[in-house]
Amino acid sequence: MEQVINCLRCNRRLKTVKSRELGFGPVCYKKHLQEQADKEFKKNQTTIDEYLGDEHNATNDSKAISQNEQKAFQVS
């Protein structure tokens, strides 16, 4: 008797030998690969704050405060 194997993603019965080996049907396998690629892409992303570093952010914050204070005094 043939063993019934279900898709790991949608839990439907897998019909082909290739799908059973992969554990996914063809549509779910493509989605699985895309999810893995997206996950890897996001893991490797760097934010601008991380790239510039904390010192740059602290310097810019103090500059922004100084400029705002100067504008406040000019308006008065």
C-alpha positions as CSV (number, residue, x, y, z in Angstrom):
1,M,0.0,0.0,0.0
2,E,1.2,3.5,-0.9
3,Q,2.1,5.8,1.9
4,V,0.1,9.1,1.9
5,I,2.3,12.2,2.3
6,N,0.8,15.6,2.7
7,C,2.3,19.0,1.7
8,L,4.1,20.7,4.6
9,R,2.6,24.0,3.6
10,C,-1.1,23.4,2.7
11,N,-1.5,19.9,4.0
12,R,-2.9,18.6,0.7
13,R,-2.1,15.1,-0.5
14,L,1.1,14.9,-2.6
15,K,0.7,12.9,-5.8
16,T,4.0,12.9,-7.6
17,V,7.2,11.3,-6.5
18,K,9.1,14.6,-6.8
19,S,6.6,16.4,-4.6
20,R,6.8,13.6,-2.0
21,E,10.6,13.9,-2.0
22,L,10.4,17.7,-1.6
23,G,7.5,17.6,0.9
24,F,5.7,20.3,-1.1
25,G,3.5,20.4,-4.1
26,P,4.8,22.5,-7.1
27,V,2.9,25.7,-6.2
28,C,3.7,25.5,-2.5
29,Y,7.4,24.7,-3.3
30,K,7.7,27.9,-5.3
31,K,6.1,29.9,-2.5
32,H,8.4,28.2,0.0
33,L,11.5,29.1,-2.0
34,Q,10.3,32.7,-2.3
35,E,9.7,33.0,1.4
36,Q,13.1,31.6,2.1
37,A,14.7,34.1,-0.4
38,D,12.7,37.0,1.2
39,K,13.8,35.9,4.7
40,E,17.5,35.8,3.6
41,F,17.2,39.2,1.9
42,K,15.7,40.8,5.0
43,K,18.3,39.2,7.2
44,N,21.1,40.8,5.1
45,Q,19.5,44.3,5.0
46,T,21.2,47.1,6.9
47,T,19.3,50.2,8.0
48,I,20.7,53.6,7.3
49,D,21.1,54.1,11.1
50,E,23.1,50.9,11.4
51,Y,25.2,51.9,8.4
52,L,26.0,55.4,9.7
53,G,26.4,54.2,13.3
54,D,25.3,55.6,16.6
55,E,27.8,58.4,16.7
56,H,26.6,59.9,13.5
57,N,23.0,59.8,14.7
58,A,23.8,61.4,18.0
59,T,25.7,64.2,16.2
60,N,22.8,64.8,13.8
61,D,20.3,64.8,16.7
62,S,22.3,67.5,18.5
63,K,22.7,69.5,15.2
64,A,18.9,69.3,14.6
65,I,18.2,70.6,18.1
66,S,20.6,73.4,17.7
67,Q,19.1,74.4,14.3
68,N,15.6,74.3,15.8
69,E,16.7,76.4,18.8
70,Q,18.2,78.9,16.4
71,K,15.0,79.1,14.3
72,A,13.0,79.6,17.5
73,F,15.1,82.6,18.5
74,Q,15.0,84.1,15.0
75,V,11.2,83.9,14.9
76,S,10.8,85.7,18.3
